Each structure stands twice: as C-alpha cells, then as structure tokens.
Amino acid sequence: MGEKKKYYIISDLHIGGDGELEDVTFKSELISFLNSLSETDRSDEVVELIIAGDLFGFWELSTVEGPGQLSFVLDRYADVFEAFRKAGESVRITYIVGNHDHTVLGYPGSKEKLGEYNIFLDENQHLIREIAGEKIWIEHGHQHDKFNEIDEPGSELCRPAGFYITRYLLSLAGLISRMGRKNWLVNVRCVQPLNALPRWMFSSYFYLEMHPILRLAIVPFLFFFAVSIVLFVMGILDIFGLNTVQYLYEDTLKSFGVVGDVVDTIIGIDVLMLIIFVVVSIPLFIVFRDIKSALKRYGLVYEKKEKAEKEQAYLEGARKVFENDGSIRFFIFGHTHNPFLLKDGDRYVINTGTWLERLERVKSFIWPFPSIFYPRYDLNYFVIAHDGKDTVVEYHRIDKAPSTKLTLLQRFLISLRKKPSTIGIPSRTKIQ
C-alpha cells in the first residue's frame, strides 16, 4: 500500500487582456471548480493543484506594462483569486509559467503577491512529481514551439515571434472588437488551428460584418452557383450536340412564370461570373500558389504534413525526457490548446487543453458559401491519483454552452454536416 496522492492539472486559462479579452467567459465554472477543491476533506491524502503555464494573458495585455500587469489582473479578477486563496487552504497550488506569462518571473515581489492567494510560483520550467514510485514530468510545452520559445524566462526583452502576433493582432482585436456590426473579432484567439485564421476572417466578415442588404443580395447567387456550374457544362455539351436536357430545364423554369424568370436571370449571371472565373483562374492559381508557398516558409500556413510534423515535435520532446530518465512515466504539457491522452509504449503523454472557447471549421454543405467556425468549450482538467493500490488518470469535462452564437444562416448551412465532437478521452485510465 503506497501513499495516497492526487494531482489536479490544468493550464492555459489566459486570464487578462485588452478590451473584450478582459472577459473571463469561464469564470463561474473556474470558481466552482476551485470551490470543489476547498470543500472536500483531504486529510487522508496528499493533494496538489498544478497550473501548467499561461495562467495569465500578459501578452494580450498592452494597456498595462511591466510589474503592474500582475497587480492589475489580481485586482481585476479579485473573485477568481479569492477562490484560489480558499482552495489553497485545503490543497497545495503550484504554478509554473508559460510563454504568455513568463515575465511574471521578472516582476519584483511576484512570489509574495501570488503567495497571498496561496499560489506558489515555481521558477523552474518544468516540475517533477512522484506517484507510486514513478515520476510525472510537467511543463507548459512552448519549449518545443519555434514561434514561442523563451530563451530567458522572466525577461521582458525576450519576445519571440508569437509575442508580436499576440500583442499586435489579439490585443488589437480585443480593443476594437465592439466597433464591428457584431462583437466577433475578439474570437480571434479561439480559432483552431491557427492556420485557419484567414478562412475565419473571411467567414466572419461574410456572416457577421458584411452589410445585411449586401449579404441578402449575394445569398441567392451563392445558392444557385452550383446549378450554374451544371448549366455551364451543359452549354459546352450543347455546342458539340451532346446535350439533350437543356430544353427540359428551360421549359421547367418557364412554367413558374415570373419566379422562373428571376431564377433564370440569377443563374445566367452566375454562369457569366463562372466564365470570367475560368478565364482568370489560371494566372490567379499561379499567384496564390506562390503566396501560399511563401506563407508556408514562414510557418504561417501548413498542410496536413506540416501539421503532423508540428505535433510530432511535442511527442519527440516527450520521448527525449523518457530516454533521459527511465523512471518518468508521464509527460504532461499544455500550450497547444488541444487536449489528449496518448499511450506511447508504456509511457503516457498528456495535453491539458485550454479553458478558452474553441472555434473549429465546418464546411458548408452548399458550395461556395464560406465555411462556418463552430464554437464549443472543452473545459477540462486531468487528475493523476494513487489510492494506495492503483494509479489512475482521470479526465474530467465541465459542460458549458458556447458563448459565441451562430446566425440562422450559419446554422442552416451546417445542418447536414457533422459537428466537431467532444474530445474522446476516457474518463478513467488505469495505469498497468
């Protein structure tokens, strides 16, 4: 019989930000989670809550600079950190930094300020915990991301490429989001994966920002565009005397009178646009392909192969840790916002996900309408526990309805599509 231990692990809360990014949309769920830790009797076991980086969103916060960032966030979200303080009276709370909040290590008095809320700031870039004679390695994960590597944790002068993207894209989006027709720009940090940002921008403009009258005028043409392609092909076949159904189409539309004439006009315009598109498609294809290649070189766009290589970097990082220390059984990290539990031989690699809302692309079932970005939350936490006999990994999800609401048109266009499902992680995994 070993000592009873239980480690709760979360990451990537990103508390703090400019403008609309100030809103912690999961605040009530986070407070409830922390209250559950403080309300349970822990006298018979060792319990610790570990925050694996990016507790704070300092990169997203440009209106306050330097050491004042920490004080600002602690005061701004006093109810959240009061819940941390209460939970810390029952369980130990340990926090390591990520890339978005590493500067807290360089702010004078940070340890003391966080200590007032029973949060222990560990200055190491990873933690080691033991359970049933085996070790758990915990880090944030940005160490394996070339865009977010931090050479000198705590230094405000250490600003990788990811900092500038966050500071000058996400922060700006938070500040100006309410200037739009709808408050959509703030969701820029919720898009998954990041290379979907151009599609998300175009989709959001079309469904949320475009003038309603203009969108109303465009929608009929998009609905009949697929029909126009068929008629375009039929017209080519007719030139060669191979089309036998063209007249059936014309007779059908005539039977509807004025409505048929309107539809015929719309389809006619679509066919004309299609002809123009075909004419210019070849030079456009060459130009766009070259632009895409340039973006891929900068790592701003990637296909399935590049995505797999990016994900492989984290797995290789885990395997190096396992090779260097055979007693490490678990490698745990966050950063990517994509939770998973992967068994690698007899070892386990775990990603702790994020508490931010996620937007994932779903294609419209009517081409060429822009894709829709489907909102959902994966509020979650992992627990690694030993009850004195067995070691288990528990995965807990907290249900929450999306904060982002889809329009009627968006809901219709994905009504026949499969929606992104909840992460398929077992609620309980017994470690053999």
N, C-alpha and C positions, 0 to 999 in steps of 0.2 A: 504493500500500500504506500503510494507516494503522497507527497504534499498536494493538497487541493489548490489549484491555481486557475485563474480565469483572466484572460487578456481581451479587452474590448478594443477594436481597432477601427478608426475612421480617418478620413483625410479629405482634403480639397473642399473646404467649406467656403473659402474665399469671402470672408466677412469684411465688408468695407468696399468703397468705390465712389466714383464721381456720379453726381446726378441720380439717374434712375438705378444705377448699380448699388446705391445705398440700401435698396430694399432687400432684406433677407427674406426671401419668399418662403423659406422652410423654417422660419423662426419658431413657430409654435411646436412643430414636430421635434426640433432640436431641444427645446426646453423640456418637452415631455420625456424625451429620451434621457436627458440628464437627470430629471427628477426621478425616473425609474431606477437609476443607479443609486441615488441618495436614499431611496425609500426601502431598499432591500437590505436585510440583515446579512452582513458579510463577515461575521465574527469567526466563522469556521473555515475561511479560505482566503488566499491572497488574491486580491482583485486590483487590476490596473486598467485605466483607460489610456490608450496611446493615440495621439494625434500625429499621423504620419505626413506632416507638411501641409503648407498652404491653408493654414487656419485663417490667415488674414489675406486680404486682397490689396496689398500695398502698391503693387504695380498699377492697379486700376484706380488708385487714389492720387490724383495730381494736385488737388486743391489744398492739400496739406503735405508738407515736405519734412523729411528728417525725423528726428525723435518724436515730434508732435503727432506723427501718424498713429503710434501706438496709443497715446493718451486719448486722441480723438476717437478711435474705434472703441476703446474700452468705455468711454463716456457715452458715445452714441448708442451703443448696444448694451446698456447697463443691465437690462433684464436678462439678456443672454448670459453675460458673465457672472451675474448673481447666481444663475442656475449652475454654472461651472463651480462657483465657490461652494455652494451647498453640496454638489456631488463630490467635490474634493474632500469634504469632511468624512465621507464614507469610503471612498476609493482613491487610490493614488492617480493623479493625472499627469502624464508626461507628454511633452510636446517637442517635436523636432521640426526644423524649418524646411520649407520647400523653396522653389525658385521665386515665387511671388512674395514671400515674406522673409527671405533670408536676411534682409537688412536689420531685422529686429535684434540680431546678434550684435550689431554695432551700436545700438542705441543705449546710452548710459542709463543704468537703472532698470533695464527691461526685466531682468530676472526678478527684481524686487516687486515691480508693478504687477507682473503676472502672478507672482507668489501670493499677492493679496487676494487673488481669486483661486488659490490652491492649484495653480497650473505651474508645474515645474518645467522650465525651459532647459532642455538638454542641448549643449553646444555641439555635440557630435553630429556627424552627417548620417549616422546610422545607429541603431540600437541593437543590442543583443539581449535576448531574454531566454531563460531556460524553462523547460517544462518536461517533466518525466525523464530527465537525463539528456534531453535533446535541446538544440538551440533554435531560436527564431531570429532571423535577420530582418530588420525593419528599416526601410529608408523611404525617401519621397519618390525617387525614380528619375528626377531630372538629370541625374548624373550620366544617363545613357542617351540623352537628347541633345544633339549638337546645337540646336537653336536655343537651348535653355541651360546649358552647363554654367555652373557658378564656380569660377576659379578661386575667388576669395570670399567665402561666405561672411556676411556682415558688412562688406564694403559697398557703399553707395556708388562707387565708381565702377563696380563690376556690373556691366549691363550687356547681357547677350542679346542676340537679335530678337528673341522672344519678348524682351522688355520693351523694345521700341514698338513692336506690333501691338502689345497690350496697351502701352501708355498713349500711343497716338491713334489707335483705332478703337480699342474697347472703351478707354476713358472718354474719348470724344463722343463715341456713340451714347454713352450714359448721360453726357451733358446736353446733347442736342435731341435726344430721342423724342421728347414731348413736342418738338417743333413740327413733327410729321402729322399727317392726317390721322394716323394711329400710332400708338406707342410701341413700335415694333423693333426699332434699331437697337434697343437695349439688349435684345436677344442674341446679339452677335456672338457672345461668349458661350452660348448654348448649342451652337451648331456642331454636329458631329458627322463625319470627321472634318477637320479644319479646311481640307482642300475642297469642301463643298460650299465654301463661303461665296464664291462668285455666283453659283446657282441660287443660293439662298437670297442673295441681294436682288437678283433679277425676279425671283419668285415673290419676294416681299414687296418689291415695287409694283409688280403687276396686280397682286391680290389686295394690297393694303394701302399703297401710296398713290397709285395712278388715279387720276380724276374719275369719279364714278361714271360720268357720262361717256368719257372716252372708253373706259373698260366695257360699258354696256354696248357701245358701238362695235367694239372689236370681237366680243364674245361670239356673236353669230358666225362671223367669218372663220373663227377657230373651230367652231363646232362642225362646219361643213368643209373644212380644209381636207380632211381625209377623203371625203366624197369627191372633191375636186381632183385629187390625185388619180382616182379611178377613172374619172371622166377624161383627164389628160391622156392617160394610157389608151382609153377607148378612142379618143380623137386621133392618136397616132395610128392605131389599128385601122381606123376608118379610111385613112389616107391610102392604106395598102389593100383596102377592100376586105379586111378581116373582121370588121366589127358588125355584129348582127343585132345588138341590143340597144344601140344609140337611140333609135326611134321610139323604143319602148319607154326609155327614160323621159324623152321629150313629151310623149303622149300622157305619161303619168303626171308630170308637172302641170300640163295644160288643164287636166281635169280638176285641179284645185283653184283655178281662176287666178285672182289677184295674189293670193298667198303663194301659189306656184310660181307666178312671175317674180315675186320678191326673192324667193329661194333661188330661182334660176339666175337672177341678177347677182346675188351673193356668190353663188358657185362660179359664175362667169368671172367675177373679179378675182376670186381665189385662183382660178385657172390661169388668169393673166399674171397674177403675182407669182405663181408657180413657174411659169415660163421664164419670168425675169430672174427668179431664184436659180433656175437651172443654168441660165446664161452666165451668171456671176459666180456660181458655186465653185468652179474650178480655181480661179485665182484666189477666192476667199479661203478655200480649203488649204491652199499652199501657205497663205499668210497666217491663218490660225494655227496650222500645224507648227510653223516656225515659232510663233509666240508661245505655244504650249511647251515646245522643247526648251525654250529659254526659261520658262517658269519652273520646269522640272529640274533644270540645272541648279536653280536657286532653292530647290526643295519646297517650293510653294504649291506645286501641283504634283500629285503622284497617282499612279495607277495601282492595280491590284498587286503587281510585282513589287513596286516601291513600298506600298503599304505593308506587305508581308515582311520586307527587309527591315522596315522601321520597327515593327512589332518584334522581329527576331532579335533586335539589339537588346531589348529588355530581357528576353529569355537567355541570351548569351551572357548577359551580366549576372543573372541568377546562377547560371552554371559555373561561372568563374568563382563565385562565392562558395558554391558547393564543393568545387575542386580544392579550394584553399583550406577548407575546414570541413572534414567529413562528418562532424557532429551536428552541422546545421541541417535541419530537416525542412524548415520553412523559409521561403524568401517572400517578403511582403513589401509591396510598394503601391503608390498611387499615381498621381501626375497625369496619366492618360485619360482619366475620367471614364474608363471602360472596365467595369468590374468583371472579374473572372476567377475561377479556381481551376488550376491546371496541375495534373499529376505528371511529373517528369521523372520517370523511373520510380524510385521510392521516395522522391522529394516532392515538395508542393510549392507551386508559385501562385501567389495570390495578389490580385489587384483590388484595391479598396474602393474604386469608383469615385463618385462625387455626389454632393448633395445639391448641386445646381440642377436646374431643369435642362433637359436634353432635347434637341431638335434633330430628327433624322429624316432623310429624304425618302419620300414615297412618290413614285411616278404616277402621273395622272393616267387614267385609263382611256382618255381621249387625247390623241396626239393632234396638234402640237402645243397643248396647254402646258405651262411650266409645271415642274414638279412641286409638290407640296411638302413642307417640312413639318412632320408630325411631332407634337410635343408630348413629353412624358417625364416623370420623375423616376429615378432609381435610388430613392433614399435608402441607405443600407448601412449595415455595419457587420463586421466579422467578429466572431468570438472563438478564440482558441482556449480550450479548457481541459483540465485534467481533474477528474472527480475522485482521484485516489486509486483508480483502477485503469480507466481507459482515457486516451487522449482523443478529443473530437474537435472538428472545425464546424462551427455553426454559422449559417448565413441568414441574416435577418433583414427583411424588407419592411419598410414603413410606407403604407399606402398614402398616396396624395394625388389629388386631381390636378391636372396640368393648369398652370397659371395662364398660359397662352391659349386663347380661344380661336378656333378655326372659323372662317366665314362659311356661310351656307354653300357658296360655290366651291370652296376648298373641300368641304365635307362630301359634296356630291361627286367631285372628280376623283376621290379616293375610295368611294363607297364600294367599288368592286375590287379593290386592291387589298392585299394582306398588309395589316398594320405591323409596325415593329413590336415584337413581343417582349415581355419581361425577360430579364436575364435568366438563363436556365442553369442556375447554380443550386445544387442540392442544399436543403435546409440543414442537413446534418451529415457530416462525413466522418466516419470512424477511421482513425489512423491505425493501420495494421503494423 
